[in-house]
Structure formats: structure tokens, C-alpha cells
């Protein structure tokens, strides 16, 4: 008996310039085999459709999905970056806010796609930093430019400052800012502020989310760090990444137990007209969803899993509420700190 398509999700709106959805398949674990019977991809390039089936359960049938692009196991990091992130960076350079987040089950390769490894295995974030500084170098003849970064994680519904690791160990502590992110929208230029090195220990941090009079959402007391080179940004990322909450579960040997948000703010001021343009790029590596009966989480790992799944559920509700076809215009942004 042949499989039949029992669910078809390909009849959806396409070519939306504001929202793009990509899917990436990770290679199978060492020693395991990815059966060709599980998936069907169309021959045309770039691939946008994938059909999945459960070969051990004929009644499961087939399920077809349509995306803006399907990246398969042999697609390189550079291809993912070029298709996913380059347009977002260009929008940010033009003064718009952009966001890219990796979403998926624990162990599916989200952190590898966003951060990557050394050399050609670099992920979206380090490649974005290189692109930004290269572009700003070309524009520096006609514009005054500034780049600021912040790095935070949301662990068990607590927001913690990963950028603080760089500020604490930096040889120039007086040159970094801890102002709220909305300050840069008001001023459009870089100023320095003192940094209190006697702050509470990192693990006890629980920063608060606020909204200013102009509707800009920011994390109070989150470090906002002026940077001048790609190498400096990579150092901030690496030092903060070491603080990120990870732990082994039955589903993932190194499971991220927190969501991370790496924010790059770009300020450009025209030298002739004085016009200032500010754009913000949020690069989010979400903690992976997990099925508790598979991860066998208990104790603190269970509390982490419940917090992760709850925040991801809130994110899903927000995404669904943004569907213009729905009759209600209410978007539940306040259901979670993540959203």
C-alpha cells in the first residue's frame, strides 16, 4: 500500500517580503543512517518543499510542507547565511529593525547555525558582524558610524547579561556603556558611562524589561557595548557564550537551557546633512523544545524544560496572532518575557 498525502501545508501565502521561514536539516548522528524513505525533496533548485513520512507507521501517511527555502544536510554555512541573513543586514543598514531566530527541537543544530565554529563553519552571527563592518568601512567616507552590541540570555524566565563577562574582564572598563538600549534611539551617537563592577553575581541576575515613552522596549541595566572591530565583537560573543546555561539531557549531550539574544545596533550620521539613521539587528538562538518523556528531565532540568516549553508556546501564539487572515488583532506579546 502506497503512502498518501493526508496533510498538505503547501497552500500558503508565498513571497512575503517581511517574514521568511526557512528549514534546515542536520546530518544524522554518527553511526545512524538517514533513510531516503523518510523525506522527499523536489528536484528543482532552490528547494522549497519537503514531504515527510513515517516508514514504520503506514497509517501516518505523508505530510507536505512549503518554506521559503529548504536547506538540506549537505548545504554549507555560507549558503545558509547568504540566503537567510544578508537581506536582514541590508535592511538594518538602511535604518530598519530586523530579527532572525533559530527555532527547533533540542539537538537540531540551532546553535551551530547561529554561532557555528571556526573557519568556514562560522555561523550567521559572526558572518553578520563581518558583513556589517565591511559595509560600514565603505560608508565611513560620507557617514559617521557607530556599532553597539548587547548579549543576554533568558534562563528560567530570568534575564541575565552575557555581555557583562566582557566588561568585567576588559582592560578598558571605563569605555563601555551600560545604558538602556532605547537611549541610542534618542541620541543617535555613542556616549560613555561608568560600569559598576560591584554588581550582583551573574547567576543571581534577573534584569527587567521596560518600555519607554516612545514605545521602545529595552532591558534595564543591560550592557550596551560600543565596538570598533569584528574581533572585539567575537570576543564579547565568546566570553558571554561561556556563561550560557547548558546541560546534558537524554536528547542532547550539550543542551542549551536558555534563549540568547545577540543585538547589534548600527548608528549612521550623514556628515553633510546631519541626518541620523539607526537600525537594530536581533539574532536569537532559542533553547530547543523537548518532549519530557524522551529527555527524562528531572529536578532543575525539569524546571528548565518547563520554562523553555512555556516561552516557546507563547512565541508560537504570537506568531499565529500575527496572521493577517485572523479576525482578531490582539497579539499576546506580554505572555512571556521572550516575546
C-alpha positions as CSV (number, residue, x, y, z in Angstrom):
1,X,0.0,0.0,0.0
2,X,1.5,3.3,-1.1
3,X,1.6,6.4,1.1
4,X,-1.0,9.1,0.5
5,X,-0.7,12.8,1.3
6,X,-3.0,13.2,4.3
7,X,-1.9,16.7,5.2
8,X,-0.8,19.4,2.8
9,X,0.6,22.6,4.2
10,X,1.9,23.9,0.8
11,X,-1.2,26.1,0.1
12,X,0.1,29.1,1.9
13,X,1.0,32.7,1.0
14,X,4.4,33.0,-0.5
15,X,6.9,35.7,-1.3
16,X,6.2,37.7,1.8
17,X,9.0,40.3,1.9
18,X,8.7,41.0,5.6
19,X,8.7,37.4,7.0
20,X,10.7,34.5,5.7
21,X,10.6,30.9,7.0
22,X,13.5,28.5,6.3
23,X,14.0,24.9,7.4
24,X,17.4,23.2,7.8
25,X,18.0,19.5,8.2
26,X,21.0,18.5,10.2
27,X,23.1,15.4,9.3
28,X,22.3,12.2,11.2
29,X,24.2,11.3,14.3
30,X,27.4,9.3,13.8
31,X,26.6,5.6,13.3
32,X,23.0,6.3,12.3
33,X,21.5,6.3,8.8
34,X,19.1,8.8,7.3
35,X,16.8,6.7,5.3
36,X,15.8,8.2,2.0
37,X,12.3,6.9,2.6
38,X,11.7,9.4,5.3
39,X,11.8,12.5,3.1
40,X,11.1,13.6,-0.4
41,X,12.6,16.7,-1.9
42,X,11.7,18.2,-5.3
43,X,14.4,18.2,-8.0
44,X,14.3,21.9,-8.7
45,X,16.7,24.3,-7.1
46,X,16.4,26.1,-4.7
47,X,14.3,23.5,-2.9
48,X,11.2,24.9,-1.1
49,X,9.1,21.8,-0.5
50,X,9.6,18.8,1.7
51,X,7.4,15.7,2.2
52,X,7.9,13.6,5.4
53,X,6.6,10.2,6.2
54,X,7.0,7.6,9.0
55,X,8.0,4.4,7.2
56,X,7.3,2.4,10.4
57,X,3.7,3.5,10.6
58,X,1.9,3.4,7.3
59,X,-1.2,5.0,8.8
60,X,0.8,8.1,9.5
61,X,0.7,8.9,5.8
62,X,2.6,11.8,4.2
63,X,2.8,15.5,5.2
64,X,3.9,18.1,2.7
65,X,5.3,21.5,3.8
66,X,6.3,24.6,1.9
67,X,9.0,27.1,3.0
68,X,10.9,30.0,1.5
69,X,13.8,27.5,1.2
70,X,14.8,24.1,2.4
71,X,18.5,23.6,3.4
72,X,19.5,20.0,3.4
73,X,22.2,18.2,5.2
74,X,24.9,19.0,2.5
75,X,24.2,22.8,2.5
76,X,27.1,24.8,3.9
77,X,27.0,27.5,6.5
78,X,27.8,30.2,3.8
79,X,24.7,29.2,1.8
80,X,22.5,29.4,4.8
81,X,24.0,32.8,5.7
82,X,23.7,34.3,2.2
83,X,20.0,33.3,1.9
84,X,18.8,33.9,5.4
85,X,20.8,36.9,6.8
86,X,22.2,39.1,4.1
87,X,18.9,40.8,3.3
88,X,18.2,41.4,7.0
89,X,21.6,43.1,7.4
90,X,20.9,45.3,4.4
91,X,17.6,46.4,5.9
92,X,19.3,47.1,9.2
93,X,21.9,49.3,7.4
94,X,19.0,51.2,5.9
95,X,17.6,52.0,9.3
96,X,15.1,49.2,9.9
97,X,14.9,46.7,12.7
98,X,15.4,43.1,11.7
99,X,15.2,39.8,13.6
100,X,16.4,36.3,12.9
101,X,15.8,33.4,15.3
102,X,16.5,29.7,15.2
103,X,13.7,27.5,16.4
104,X,13.5,23.8,16.7
105,X,13.8,20.7,18.9
106,X,16.8,20.3,21.2
107,X,19.8,19.0,19.4
108,X,18.6,20.0,15.9
109,X,21.6,22.3,15.3
110,X,20.2,25.8,16.1
111,X,23.3,27.0,17.9
112,X,25.6,25.6,15.2
113,X,23.6,27.6,12.6
114,X,23.6,30.8,14.6
115,X,27.1,30.7,16.2
116,X,28.9,27.9,14.3
117,X,32.5,27.0,14.8
118,X,35.9,28.3,13.5
119,X,36.8,29.0,9.8
120,X,34.3,28.0,7.2
121,X,32.0,26.7,9.8
122,X,31.2,30.2,11.1
123,X,27.5,30.7,11.7
124,X,25.1,33.5,11.0
125,X,26.2,35.8,13.9
126,X,30.0,36.0,13.2
127,X,29.4,36.3,9.4
128,X,26.9,39.1,10.0
129,X,29.4,41.0,12.1
130,X,32.0,40.7,9.3
131,X,29.5,41.9,6.7
132,X,28.4,44.9,8.9
133,X,31.9,46.2,9.5
134,X,32.9,45.7,5.9
135,X,29.9,47.8,4.7
136,X,30.4,50.5,7.3
137,X,34.1,50.8,6.3
138,X,32.9,51.7,2.7
139,X,30.4,54.2,4.1
140,X,32.8,55.9,6.6
141,X,33.8,58.4,3.9
142,X,30.4,60.1,4.0
143,X,29.0,59.0,7.3
144,X,30.0,58.9,11.0
145,X,29.2,55.4,12.1
146,X,28.9,53.6,15.4
147,X,28.2,50.0,16.3
148,X,26.9,48.8,19.7
149,X,26.2,45.3,20.8
150,X,24.4,43.6,23.7
151,X,24.2,39.9,24.6
152,X,21.7,38.4,27.1
153,X,20.1,35.1,27.9
154,X,16.7,34.2,29.3
155,X,17.1,31.3,31.7
156,X,14.0,30.0,33.6
157,X,12.3,33.3,32.9
158,X,15.2,35.3,34.3
159,X,17.1,37.7,32.0
160,X,20.9,37.7,32.5
161,X,23.6,39.8,31.0
162,X,26.1,37.8,29.0
163,X,27.9,40.9,27.8
164,X,28.9,41.6,31.4
165,X,31.6,39.0,31.2
166,X,33.5,41.1,28.6
167,X,33.0,44.3,30.7
168,X,34.3,42.7,33.9
169,X,37.5,41.4,32.2
170,X,38.0,44.2,29.8
171,X,41.2,46.3,30.1
172,X,39.2,49.4,29.4
173,X,36.2,49.3,31.7
174,X,35.5,53.0,31.5
175,X,35.0,52.9,27.8
176,X,31.9,50.7,27.8
177,X,28.3,51.7,28.4
178,X,25.6,50.1,30.5
179,X,22.8,52.4,29.3
180,X,19.4,51.1,28.2
181,X,19.1,50.3,24.5
182,X,16.4,52.9,24.0
183,X,19.0,55.7,24.8
184,X,20.6,55.1,21.4
185,X,17.3,55.9,19.6
186,X,17.1,59.3,21.3
187,X,20.7,60.4,20.9
188,X,21.9,58.7,17.8
189,X,25.5,58.8,18.9
190,X,27.9,57.0,21.3
191,X,28.5,58.2,24.8
192,X,30.4,56.6,27.6
193,X,29.0,55.7,31.0
194,X,30.6,54.2,34.1
195,X,30.3,50.5,34.8
196,X,29.6,49.3,38.3
197,X,31.9,46.3,38.8
198,X,30.3,45.6,42.2
199,X,27.1,44.3,40.5
200,X,25.3,41.2,41.8
201,X,26.9,37.9,40.8
202,X,25.9,36.8,37.4
203,X,23.8,33.8,38.4
204,X,21.6,36.0,40.6
205,X,20.8,38.4,37.8
206,X,17.2,39.0,36.9
207,X,17.0,42.1,34.7
208,X,13.7,43.8,34.0
209,X,12.0,44.6,30.7
210,X,10.8,48.2,30.3
211,X,9.1,50.3,27.7
212,X,10.0,54.0,27.2
213,X,7.6,56.8,26.2
214,X,8.2,56.2,22.5
215,X,7.2,52.6,22.8
216,X,10.8,51.2,22.5
217,X,11.2,48.0,24.6
218,X,14.5,47.6,26.4
219,X,16.1,45.6,29.2
220,X,17.0,47.8,32.1
221,X,20.7,47.8,33.0
222,X,21.7,45.5,30.1
223,X,25.2,46.2,29.0
224,X,25.3,48.1,25.7
225,X,28.9,48.0,24.4
226,X,30.4,50.3,21.8
227,X,32.7,48.2,19.4
228,X,35.1,49.2,16.6
229,X,36.3,45.9,15.2
230,X,34.8,42.5,14.3
231,X,37.4,40.9,16.6
232,X,36.1,42.8,19.5
233,X,32.5,41.6,18.8
234,X,33.7,38.0,18.5
235,X,35.4,38.3,21.9
236,X,32.2,39.6,23.5
237,X,30.3,36.7,22.0
238,X,32.8,34.1,23.0
239,X,33.1,35.3,26.6
240,X,29.4,35.5,27.0
241,X,28.8,32.2,25.4
242,X,30.9,30.5,28.1
243,X,28.4,31.7,30.7
244,X,25.4,30.4,28.8
245,X,23.4,27.8,30.7
246,X,23.9,24.3,29.1
247,X,23.5,20.8,30.4
248,X,23.3,17.3,29.2
249,X,20.0,15.6,28.7
250,X,18.9,12.2,27.2
251,X,18.1,14.0,23.9
252,X,21.2,16.2,23.7
253,X,24.7,15.9,25.1
254,X,25.2,19.7,25.2
255,X,21.7,21.2,25.5
256,X,21.1,24.9,25.7
257,X,18.9,25.6,28.7
258,X,18.4,29.3,27.8
259,X,17.4,31.5,25.0
260,X,20.1,34.0,23.9
261,X,19.6,37.4,22.1
262,X,22.6,39.0,20.5
263,X,21.7,42.5,19.4
264,X,23.7,44.7,17.0
265,X,22.7,48.4,16.9
266,X,24.1,50.4,13.9
267,X,24.1,54.2,14.1
268,X,25.0,56.3,10.9
269,X,25.1,60.1,10.7
270,X,25.5,61.8,7.4
271,X,28.5,64.2,7.6
272,X,26.8,66.8,5.3
273,X,23.2,66.8,6.3
274,X,23.5,65.6,9.9
275,X,20.7,63.1,9.3
276,X,21.0,60.1,11.7
277,X,19.7,56.6,10.8
278,X,19.6,53.8,13.4
279,X,18.9,50.1,12.7
280,X,18.8,47.2,15.1
281,X,19.5,43.5,14.3
282,X,18.4,40.9,16.8
283,X,19.9,37.4,16.4
284,X,18.2,34.9,18.6
285,X,19.3,31.3,19.4
286,X,16.3,29.8,21.1
287,X,16.6,26.9,23.5
288,X,15.2,23.7,22.0
289,X,11.8,22.4,22.7
290,X,11.9,18.9,24.2
291,X,9.5,16.1,25.0
292,X,9.8,15.3,28.7
293,X,9.3,11.6,28.3
294,X,12.3,11.5,25.9
295,X,14.6,13.9,27.6
296,X,13.9,12.3,31.0
297,X,14.5,15.7,32.6
298,X,14.0,15.9,36.4
299,X,14.8,18.3,39.2
300,X,16.4,21.5,37.8
301,X,16.5,20.1,34.3
302,X,12.7,19.7,34.5
303,X,12.2,23.2,35.7
304,X,14.3,24.4,32.8
305,X,12.4,22.4,30.3
306,X,9.0,23.6,31.5
307,X,10.2,27.2,31.3
308,X,11.6,26.7,27.8
309,X,8.5,25.0,26.5
310,X,6.2,27.6,28.1
311,X,8.1,30.5,26.5
312,X,8.2,28.7,23.1
313,X,4.5,28.2,23.3
314,X,4.0,31.9,24.0
315,X,6.1,32.7,20.9
316,X,4.0,30.3,18.8
317,X,0.8,32.1,19.9
318,X,2.3,35.5,19.0
319,X,3.3,34.2,15.5
320,X,-0.1,32.8,15.0
321,X,-1.8,36.0,16.1
322,X,0.2,38.0,13.5
323,X,-1.6,36.1,10.8
324,X,-3.4,38.9,8.8
325,X,-6.1,36.4,7.9
326,X,-7.3,36.0,11.5
327,X,-10.2,38.2,12.6
328,X,-8.7,39.3,15.9
329,X,-6.0,41.9,16.0
330,X,-4.9,41.1,19.6
331,X,-1.3,39.9,19.8
332,X,-0.3,38.4,23.2
333,X,3.2,39.9,23.4
334,X,3.1,40.2,27.2
335,X,2.5,36.4,27.9
336,X,6.3,35.8,28.1
337,X,9.5,37.8,28.5
338,X,10.7,36.1,25.4
339,X,8.0,37.8,23.3
